[in-house]
Amino acid sequence: MPTFAFRKSSYSNGTEECVEVATNHPDTVAIRDSKHPEGPILRVAPAAWAAFRQAVVQTSSRISRR
């Protein structure tokens, strides 16, 4: 099993729900719950992660313009 170098979201404040992401493997983006670092890890293709991030940014932009 690969070793992932997880980093917390810059929005994490320690009291809210947050995720950690690892992008140190070229074929996999690993995502886990920061409150349960020993729990399950979601693995997705980098292209899927990029599409998800783009959708979040676009949705956030639309919401903030209301």
Biopython code that builds the backbone (N, CA, C, O; Angstrom):
import numpy as np
from Bio.PDB.StructureBuilder import StructureBuilder

atoms = [
    (1, "MET", "N", (0.849, -1.178, 0.000)),
    (1, "MET", "CA", (0.000, 0.000, 0.000)),
    (1, "MET", "C", (0.892, 1.237, 0.000)),
    (1, "MET", "O", (1.860, 1.305, 0.758)),
    (2, "PRO", "N", (0.569, 2.221, -0.852)),
    (2, "PRO", "CA", (1.405, 3.425, -0.904)),
    (2, "PRO", "C", (1.298, 4.258, 0.366)),
    (2, "PRO", "O", (0.300, 4.208, 1.085)),
    (3, "THR", "N", (2.341, 5.014, 0.620)),
    (3, "THR", "CA", (2.332, 5.949, 1.742)),
    (3, "THR", "C", (1.903, 7.310, 1.205)),
    (3, "THR", "O", (2.534, 7.862, 0.304)),
    (4, "PHE", "N", (0.841, 7.832, 1.758)),
    (4, "PHE", "CA", (0.329, 9.114, 1.312)),
    (4, "PHE", "C", (0.786, 10.220, 2.250)),
    (4, "PHE", "O", (0.817, 10.043, 3.468)),
    (5, "ALA", "N", (1.137, 11.354, 1.677)),
    (5, "ALA", "CA", (1.518, 12.536, 2.455)),
    (5, "ALA", "C", (0.297, 13.465, 2.483)),
    (5, "ALA", "O", (0.113, 14.294, 1.591)),
    (6, "PHE", "N", (-0.523, 13.313, 3.511)),
    (6, "PHE", "CA", (-1.758, 14.082, 3.612)),
    (6, "PHE", "C", (-1.496, 15.499, 4.109)),
    (6, "PHE", "O", (-0.593, 15.739, 4.911)),
    (7, "ARG", "N", (-2.305, 16.428, 3.613)),
    (7, "ARG", "CA", (-2.272, 17.810, 4.109)),
    (7, "ARG", "C", (-3.715, 18.230, 4.373)),
    (7, "ARG", "O", (-4.636, 17.830, 3.661)),
    (8, "LYS", "N", (-3.886, 19.037, 5.402)),
    (8, "LYS", "CA", (-5.221, 19.516, 5.757)),
    (8, "LYS", "C", (-5.609, 20.696, 4.883)),
    (8, "LYS", "O", (-4.765, 21.429, 4.369)),
    (9, "SER", "N", (-6.893, 20.848, 4.735)),
    (9, "SER", "CA", (-7.424, 21.999, 4.034)),
    (9, "SER", "C", (-7.020, 23.276, 4.753)),
    (9, "SER", "O", (-6.930, 23.304, 5.980)),
    (10, "SER", "N", (-6.782, 24.321, 3.995)),
    (10, "SER", "CA", (-6.455, 25.617, 4.601)),
    (10, "SER", "C", (-7.660, 26.189, 5.346)),
    (10, "SER", "O", (-7.511, 27.116, 6.143)),
    (11, "TYR", "N", (-8.847, 25.649, 5.094)),
    (11, "TYR", "CA", (-10.054, 26.100, 5.774)),
    (11, "TYR", "C", (-10.279, 25.377, 7.099)),
    (11, "TYR", "O", (-11.218, 25.697, 7.828)),
    (12, "SER", "N", (-9.434, 24.416, 7.413)),
    (12, "SER", "CA", (-9.596, 23.644, 8.637)),
    (12, "SER", "C", (-9.281, 24.505, 9.850)),
    (12, "SER", "O", (-8.259, 25.191, 9.893)),
    (13, "ASN", "N", (-10.172, 24.460, 10.838)),
    (13, "ASN", "CA", (-9.917, 25.230, 12.050)),
    (13, "ASN", "C", (-9.887, 24.334, 13.285)),
    (13, "ASN", "O", (-9.807, 24.834, 14.408)),
    (14, "GLY", "N", (-9.949, 23.037, 13.093)),
    (14, "GLY", "CA", (-9.860, 22.121, 14.211)),
    (14, "GLY", "C", (-11.171, 21.789, 14.884)),
    (14, "GLY", "O", (-11.243, 20.828, 15.650)),
    (15, "THR", "N", (-12.218, 22.565, 14.615)),
    (15, "THR", "CA", (-13.500, 22.283, 15.243)),
    (15, "THR", "C", (-14.571, 21.881, 14.239)),
    (15, "THR", "O", (-15.585, 21.298, 14.624)),
    (16, "GLU", "N", (-14.371, 22.173, 12.997)),
    (16, "GLU", "CA", (-15.341, 21.835, 11.956)),
    (16, "GLU", "C", (-14.893, 20.570, 11.224)),
    (16, "GLU", "O", (-13.743, 20.146, 11.336)),
    (17, "GLU", "N", (-15.808, 19.988, 10.486)),
    (17, "GLU", "CA", (-15.470, 18.820, 9.695)),
    (17, "GLU", "C", (-14.543, 19.239, 8.560)),
    (17, "GLU", "O", (-14.728, 20.288, 7.944)),
    (18, "CYS", "N", (-13.561, 18.414, 8.298)),
    (18, "CYS", "CA", (-12.565, 18.767, 7.304)),
    (18, "CYS", "C", (-12.008, 17.506, 6.673)),
    (18, "CYS", "O", (-12.141, 16.407, 7.212)),
    (19, "VAL", "N", (-11.391, 17.684, 5.535)),
    (19, "VAL", "CA", (-10.748, 16.571, 4.853)),
    (19, "VAL", "C", (-9.262, 16.840, 4.731)),
    (19, "VAL", "O", (-8.800, 17.978, 4.817)),
    (20, "GLU", "N", (-8.530, 15.760, 4.528)),
    (20, "GLU", "CA", (-7.109, 15.842, 4.217)),
    (20, "GLU", "C", (-6.933, 15.201, 2.848)),
    (20, "GLU", "O", (-7.605, 14.228, 2.509)),
    (21, "VAL", "N", (-6.021, 15.763, 2.073)),
    (21, "VAL", "CA", (-5.800, 15.299, 0.707)),
    (21, "VAL", "C", (-4.322, 15.008, 0.513)),
    (21, "VAL", "O", (-3.458, 15.729, 1.012)),
    (22, "ALA", "N", (-4.047, 13.934, -0.226)),
    (22, "ALA", "CA", (-2.670, 13.590, -0.582)),
    (22, "ALA", "C", (-2.575, 13.512, -2.099)),
    (22, "ALA", "O", (-3.351, 12.812, -2.751)),
    (23, "THR", "N", (-1.617, 14.237, -2.645)),
    (23, "THR", "CA", (-1.413, 14.242, -4.103)),
    (23, "THR", "C", (0.015, 13.844, -4.454)),
    (23, "THR", "O", (0.517, 14.206, -5.518)),
    (24, "ASN", "N", (0.668, 13.102, -3.568)),
    (24, "ASN", "CA", (2.076, 12.779, -3.786)),
    (24, "ASN", "C", (2.293, 11.516, -4.632)),
    (24, "ASN", "O", (3.432, 11.088, -4.816)),
    (25, "HIS", "N", (1.220, 10.923, -5.143)),
    (25, "HIS", "CA", (1.345, 9.795, -6.072)),
    (25, "HIS", "C", (0.727, 10.215, -7.399)),
    (25, "HIS", "O", (-0.389, 10.735, -7.417)),
    (26, "PRO", "N", (1.423, 10.004, -8.503)),
    (26, "PRO", "CA", (0.966, 10.547, -9.787)),
    (26, "PRO", "C", (-0.366, 10.001, -10.296)),
    (26, "PRO", "O", (-1.055, 10.692, -11.046)),
    (27, "ASP", "N", (-0.749, 8.790, -9.915)),
    (27, "ASP", "CA", (-1.968, 8.188, -10.452)),
    (27, "ASP", "C", (-3.139, 8.183, -9.481)),
    (27, "ASP", "O", (-4.205, 7.659, -9.803)),
    (28, "THR", "N", (-2.956, 8.765, -8.288)),
    (28, "THR", "CA", (-3.997, 8.693, -7.265)),
    (28, "THR", "C", (-4.028, 9.962, -6.417)),
    (28, "THR", "O", (-2.989, 10.486, -6.016)),
    (29, "VAL", "N", (-5.226, 10.437, -6.156)),
    (29, "VAL", "CA", (-5.442, 11.465, -5.139)),
    (29, "VAL", "C", (-6.169, 10.760, -4.003)),
    (29, "VAL", "O", (-7.215, 10.146, -4.214)),
    (30, "ALA", "N", (-5.618, 10.849, -2.814)),
    (30, "ALA", "CA", (-6.203, 10.183, -1.652)),
    (30, "ALA", "C", (-6.865, 11.224, -0.757)),
    (30, "ALA", "O", (-6.316, 12.304, -0.533)),
    (31, "ILE", "N", (-8.047, 10.891, -0.247)),
    (31, "ILE", "CA", (-8.835, 11.819, 0.562)),
    (31, "ILE", "C", (-9.306, 11.073, 1.809)),
    (31, "ILE", "O", (-9.755, 9.930, 1.729)),
    (32, "ARG", "N", (-9.195, 11.739, 2.967)),
    (32, "ARG", "CA", (-9.665, 11.110, 4.207)),
    (32, "ARG", "C", (-10.246, 12.174, 5.128)),
    (32, "ARG", "O", (-10.026, 13.370, 4.939)),
    (33, "ASP", "N", (-10.982, 11.720, 6.115)),
    (33, "ASP", "CA", (-11.577, 12.580, 7.130)),
    (33, "ASP", "C", (-10.485, 12.945, 8.136)),
    (33, "ASP", "O", (-9.853, 12.055, 8.705)),
    (34, "SER", "N", (-10.259, 14.220, 8.359)),
    (34, "SER", "CA", (-9.189, 14.652, 9.265)),
    (34, "SER", "C", (-9.439, 14.236, 10.713)),
    (34, "SER", "O", (-8.498, 14.097, 11.494)),
    (35, "LYS", "N", (-10.719, 14.036, 11.072)),
    (35, "LYS", "CA", (-11.018, 13.611, 12.441)),
    (35, "LYS", "C", (-10.835, 12.112, 12.640)),
    (35, "LYS", "O", (-10.824, 11.632, 13.774)),
    (36, "HIS", "N", (-10.691, 11.369, 11.544)),
    (36, "HIS", "CA", (-10.512, 9.920, 11.606)),
    (36, "HIS", "C", (-9.374, 9.504, 10.674)),
    (36, "HIS", "O", (-9.606, 8.797, 9.694)),
    (37, "PRO", "N", (-8.151, 9.934, 10.971)),
    (37, "PRO", "CA", (-7.034, 9.662, 10.059)),
    (37, "PRO", "C", (-6.723, 8.176, 9.869)),
    (37, "PRO", "O", (-6.086, 7.802, 8.884)),
    (38, "GLU", "N", (-7.159, 7.339, 10.787)),
    (38, "GLU", "CA", (-6.943, 5.895, 10.644)),
    (38, "GLU", "C", (-8.110, 5.225, 9.922)),
    (38, "GLU", "O", (-8.089, 4.015, 9.699)),
    (39, "GLY", "N", (-9.113, 5.997, 9.560)),
    (39, "GLY", "CA", (-10.302, 5.459, 8.899)),
    (39, "GLY", "C", (-10.074, 5.223, 7.415)),
    (39, "GLY", "O", (-8.937, 5.218, 6.943)),
    (40, "PRO", "N", (-11.152, 5.029, 6.693)),
    (40, "PRO", "CA", (-11.044, 4.721, 5.268)),
    (40, "PRO", "C", (-10.467, 5.883, 4.465)),
    (40, "PRO", "O", (-10.586, 7.049, 4.841)),
    (41, "ILE", "N", (-9.843, 5.528, 3.357)),
    (41, "ILE", "CA", (-9.259, 6.502, 2.433)),
    (41, "ILE", "C", (-9.964, 6.353, 1.091)),
    (41, "ILE", "O", (-10.042, 5.256, 0.539)),
    (42, "LEU", "N", (-10.467, 7.448, 0.582)),
    (42, "LEU", "CA", (-11.073, 7.476, -0.740)),
    (42, "LEU", "C", (-9.965, 7.771, -1.742)),
    (42, "LEU", "O", (-9.228, 8.744, -1.585)),
    (43, "ARG", "N", (-9.846, 6.940, -2.765)),
    (43, "ARG", "CA", (-8.827, 7.140, -3.798)),
    (43, "ARG", "C", (-9.526, 7.436, -5.118)),
    (43, "ARG", "O", (-10.420, 6.700, -5.536)),
    (44, "VAL", "N", (-9.111, 8.520, -5.771)),
    (44, "VAL", "CA", (-9.697, 8.905, -7.052)),
    (44, "VAL", "C", (-8.582, 9.249, -8.029)),
    (44, "VAL", "O", (-7.447, 9.520, -7.636)),
    (45, "ALA", "N", (-8.927, 9.230, -9.299)),
    (45, "ALA", "CA", (-7.975, 9.617, -10.339)),
    (45, "ALA", "C", (-7.761, 11.131, -10.272)),
    (45, "ALA", "O", (-8.683, 11.870, -9.926)),
    (46, "PRO", "N", (-6.560, 11.594, -10.598)),
    (46, "PRO", "CA", (-6.310, 13.040, -10.585)),
    (46, "PRO", "C", (-7.300, 13.834, -11.439)),
    (46, "PRO", "O", (-7.683, 14.941, -11.059)),
    (47, "ALA", "N", (-7.716, 13.295, -12.574)),
    (47, "ALA", "CA", (-8.674, 14.006, -13.425)),
    (47, "ALA", "C", (-10.028, 14.151, -12.721)),
    (47, "ALA", "O", (-10.681, 15.187, -12.846)),
    (48, "ALA", "N", (-10.447, 13.131, -11.991)),
    (48, "ALA", "CA", (-11.705, 13.206, -11.251)),
    (48, "ALA", "C", (-11.612, 14.245, -10.134)),
    (48, "ALA", "O", (-12.565, 14.986, -9.893)),
    (49, "TRP", "N", (-10.473, 14.298, -9.455)),
    (49, "TRP", "CA", (-10.269, 15.278, -8.390)),
    (49, "TRP", "C", (-10.286, 16.694, -8.966)),
    (49, "TRP", "O", (-10.887, 17.595, -8.381)),
    (50, "ALA", "N", (-9.638, 16.890, -10.093)),
    (50, "ALA", "CA", (-9.612, 18.214, -10.732)),
    (50, "ALA", "C", (-11.025, 18.646, -11.134)),
    (50, "ALA", "O", (-11.385, 19.810, -10.961)),
    (51, "ALA", "N", (-11.820, 17.728, -11.664)),
    (51, "ALA", "CA", (-13.197, 18.046, -12.052)),
    (51, "ALA", "C", (-14.031, 18.392, -10.822)),
    (51, "ALA", "O", (-14.839, 19.321, -10.865)),
    (52, "PHE", "N", (-13.844, 17.657, -9.729)),
    (52, "PHE", "CA", (-14.565, 17.939, -8.484)),
    (52, "PHE", "C", (-14.206, 19.326, -7.965)),
    (52, "PHE", "O", (-15.085, 20.111, -7.610)),
    (53, "ARG", "N", (-12.909, 19.623, -7.923)),
    (53, "ARG", "CA", (-12.476, 20.936, -7.427)),
    (53, "ARG", "C", (-13.037, 22.063, -8.290)),
    (53, "ARG", "O", (-13.472, 23.090, -7.769)),
    (54, "GLN", "N", (-13.028, 21.872, -9.598)),
    (54, "GLN", "CA", (-13.556, 22.891, -10.497)),
    (54, "GLN", "C", (-15.048, 23.101, -10.247)),
    (54, "GLN", "O", (-15.515, 24.240, -10.239)),
    (55, "ALA", "N", (-15.793, 22.032, -10.045)),
    (55, "ALA", "CA", (-17.227, 22.138, -9.775)),
    (55, "ALA", "C", (-17.484, 22.870, -8.464)),
    (55, "ALA", "O", (-18.420, 23.666, -8.376)),
    (56, "VAL", "N", (-16.672, 22.614, -7.451)),
    (56, "VAL", "CA", (-16.830, 23.301, -6.164)),
    (56, "VAL", "C", (-16.571, 24.794, -6.324)),
    (56, "VAL", "O", (-17.329, 25.615, -5.806)),
    (57, "VAL", "N", (-15.514, 25.146, -7.032)),
    (57, "VAL", "CA", (-15.186, 26.561, -7.239)),
    (57, "VAL", "C", (-16.299, 27.262, -8.018)),
    (57, "VAL", "O", (-16.698, 28.372, -7.666)),
    (58, "GLN", "N", (-16.795, 26.625, -9.063)),
    (58, "GLN", "CA", (-17.857, 27.232, -9.863)),
    (58, "GLN", "C", (-19.132, 27.404, -9.041)),
    (58, "GLN", "O", (-19.794, 28.438, -9.128)),
    (59, "THR", "N", (-19.470, 26.410, -8.257)),
    (59, "THR", "CA", (-20.671, 26.491, -7.419)),
    (59, "THR", "C", (-20.503, 27.586, -6.361)),
    (59, "THR", "O", (-21.426, 28.361, -6.109)),
    (60, "SER", "N", (-19.336, 27.641, -5.753)),
    (60, "SER", "CA", (-19.075, 28.682, -4.749)),
    (60, "SER", "C", (-19.176, 30.073, -5.353)),
    (60, "SER", "O", (-19.683, 30.995, -4.714)),
    (61, "SER", "N", (-18.698, 30.228, -6.572)),
    (61, "SER", "CA", (-18.768, 31.528, -7.241)),
    (61, "SER", "C", (-20.212, 31.929, -7.496)),
    (61, "SER", "O", (-20.585, 33.086, -7.302)),
    (62, "ARG", "N", (-21.018, 30.978, -7.928)),
    (62, "ARG", "CA", (-22.432, 31.277, -8.188)),
    (62, "ARG", "C", (-23.165, 31.619, -6.897)),
    (62, "ARG", "O", (-23.997, 32.526, -6.885)),
    (63, "ILE", "N", (-22.875, 30.920, -5.828)),
    (63, "ILE", "CA", (-23.546, 31.168, -4.551)),
    (63, "ILE", "C", (-23.153, 32.533, -3.993)),
    (63, "ILE", "O", (-24.001, 33.257, -3.471)),
    (64, "SER", "N", (-21.877, 32.886, -4.100)),
    (64, "SER", "CA", (-21.418, 34.155, -3.523)),
    (64, "SER", "C", (-21.928, 35.363, -4.300)),
    (64, "SER", "O", (-21.931, 36.473, -3.768)),
    (65, "ARG", "N", (-22.359, 35.176, -5.542)),
    (65, "ARG", "CA", (-22.882, 36.290, -6.333)),
    (65, "ARG", "C", (-24.354, 36.559, -6.050)),
    (65, "ARG", "O", (-24.911, 37.531, -6.559)),
    (66, "ARG", "N", (-24.981, 35.725, -5.258)),
    (66, "ARG", "CA", (-26.428, 35.918, -4.982)),
    (66, "ARG", "C", (-26.664, 37.009, -3.998)),
    (66, "ARG", "O", (-27.812, 37.297, -3.659)),
]
sb = StructureBuilder()
sb.init_structure("model")
sb.init_model(0)
sb.init_chain("A")
sb.init_seg("    ")
for serial, (resi, resn, name, xyz) in enumerate(atoms, 1):
    if name == "N":
        sb.init_residue(resn, " ", resi, " ")
    sb.init_atom(name, np.array(xyz, "f"), 0.0, 1.0, " ", f" {name:<3s}", serial, name[0])
structure = sb.get_structure()
